[in-house]
């Protein structure tokens, strides 16, 4: 059964960009801010002390299972 919360295409793309940003994270104020906020509410991202979005371990796992698996 599918137990994970659904991610819209735009949020999957934001998660992928967040993963690609690495330790630098993504700044606030970009066009994908609403998706990054949504990812943070779902526990896939967080805002660090530097006020930038960073991927969480749950986000890393979701990226592996949803983003990478869809592109194999």
C-alpha positions in Angstrom: 0.0 0.0 0.0 1.1 3.6 -0.7 1.7 5.2 2.7 3.8 8.2 1.6 2.3 11.7 1.1 1.8 12.6 -2.5 4.2 15.1 -4.0 3.1 17.2 -6.9 5.4 17.4 -9.9 6.6 20.9 -9.0 7.5 19.7 -5.5 9.4 16.6 -6.8 11.4 19.1 -9.0 12.0 21.3 -6.0 13.2 18.3 -4.0 15.6 17.4 -6.9 17.0 20.9 -7.0 17.4 20.8 -3.2 19.3 17.6 -3.5 21.5 19.1 -6.2 22.3 22.1 -4.1 24.2 19.9 -1.6 25.4 21.5 1.6 24.8 25.0 0.2 21.1 24.6 0.3 18.6 26.8 -1.5 17.9 30.4 -0.5 14.5 31.7 0.3 12.7 34.0 -2.1 13.0 31.8 -5.2 10.1 30.7 -7.4 10.0 27.3 -5.8 9.6 28.7 -2.2 6.0 27.4 -1.9 7.2 23.9 -2.8 10.2 24.1 -0.4 7.8 25.3 2.4 5.6 22.3 1.6 8.6 19.9 1.7 9.6 21.4 5.0 6.1 20.8 6.5 6.3 17.2 5.3 9.8 16.7 6.9 11.7 16.4 3.6 13.5 19.8 4.0 14.4 22.2 6.8 15.6 25.7 7.2 19.0 25.9 8.6 20.7 28.6 10.7 21.8 30.2 7.5 18.1 30.7 6.6 18.4 28.4 3.6 16.5 25.3 2.8 18.4 22.0 3.3 17.4 18.4 2.5 16.7 16.2 5.5 17.5 12.4 5.8 13.8 11.8 5.0 14.1 14.0 2.0 17.2 12.1 0.8 15.2 8.9 1.1 12.2 10.3 -0.7 14.5 11.7 -3.5 16.0 8.2 -3.9 12.6 6.5 -4.0 10.6 8.9 -6.0 12.9 11.0 -8.2 15.7 8.6 -9.0 13.5 5.5 -9.4 11.2 7.3 -11.9 14.1 8.1 -14.1 15.7 4.7 -14.4 
